[in-house]
Amino acid sequence: MAKDTKNAVVINDVEYQIDDLTQEQQTLVAHVSDLDRKLSSSRFALDQLQIGRNAFMSMLNESLSKQDDLVEST
């Protein structure tokens, strides 16, 4: 009978069946998996924050440039 791959995890290029792991190992896998999701979410949020900051900085630079142009023309 084939092993159920949806209940498997790959660690260091080795596939393990979750049911074959100890309770401690299953808990550690759950922690690593949860942390991977959080890291991915944090990277996504960081990208959004960086792009937002860049947009506001661009708007500020444009505003300052217009102000400098007005000062120079007077």
ChimeraX attribute file (.defattr): number of C-alpha atoms within 10 A of each C-alpha:
attribute: neighborCount
match mode: 1-to-1
recipient: residues
	/A:1	3
	/A:2	4
	/A:3	9
	/A:4	9
	/A:5	12
	/A:6	8
	/A:7	11
	/A:8	15
	/A:9	16
	/A:10	11
	/A:11	9
	/A:12	6
	/A:13	7
	/A:14	8
	/A:15	11
	/A:16	15
	/A:17	15
	/A:18	18
	/A:19	10
	/A:20	11
	/A:21	12
	/A:22	10
	/A:23	11
	/A:24	9
	/A:25	12
	/A:26	16
	/A:27	12
	/A:28	12
	/A:29	16
	/A:30	12
	/A:31	12
	/A:32	12
	/A:33	13
	/A:34	12
	/A:35	12
	/A:36	12
	/A:37	12
	/A:38	12
	/A:39	12
	/A:40	12
	/A:41	12
	/A:42	12
	/A:43	12
	/A:44	12
	/A:45	12
	/A:46	12
	/A:47	12
	/A:48	12
	/A:49	12
	/A:50	12
	/A:51	12
	/A:52	12
	/A:53	12
	/A:54	12
	/A:55	12
	/A:56	12
	/A:57	12
	/A:58	12
	/A:59	12
	/A:60	12
	/A:61	12
	/A:62	12
	/A:63	12
	/A:64	12
	/A:65	12
	/A:66	12
	/A:67	12
	/A:68	11
	/A:69	11
	/A:70	10
	/A:71	9
	/A:72	8
	/A:73	7
	/A:74	5
